[in-house]
Amino acid sequence: MGSFSIWHWLIVLVVVLLLFGRGKIPELMGDMAKGIKSFKKGMSEEDEAAAAAAKTVEHRADEPVKAPKQKASES
């Protein structure tokens, strides 16, 4: 009862073809492929931006570090 036989899949296929028609299914798959490509492109651009931000840290070792001035506390 938990698994589908070949007849179940054929009935599902016929229903999908009746609902969407032959021309609509390739169009839907093409739209889905475009969406996946744009998602991957966005993810790679985000990774590149994060890597570029991590590389732009500047450090100057020739300047001495100054200690903060301490205020005299009144007791």
Steps between C-alpha positions, in 0.01 A plus 500: 500500500798732555656463155369600162479258210561587137124544453486772763781690328335464159173640635686794654681561170172498304339744745800736479492488120127572497535793738802669347514373142807402304626853435470630854719238672827590317426867564456433872822299514687778318371756747607279788848461348532879465401541862760248615770670291418844640499358854845346449628825346372698797662260744838520322484882489430505873799273566725720283386815682566341839846385390582847364388664824718265700807587291472880541610515864787746537750479782770753570776368722716815490265705723540447875198403702394767749351405833172672587521781754367406840297745705588546864226348708367693796464296817 
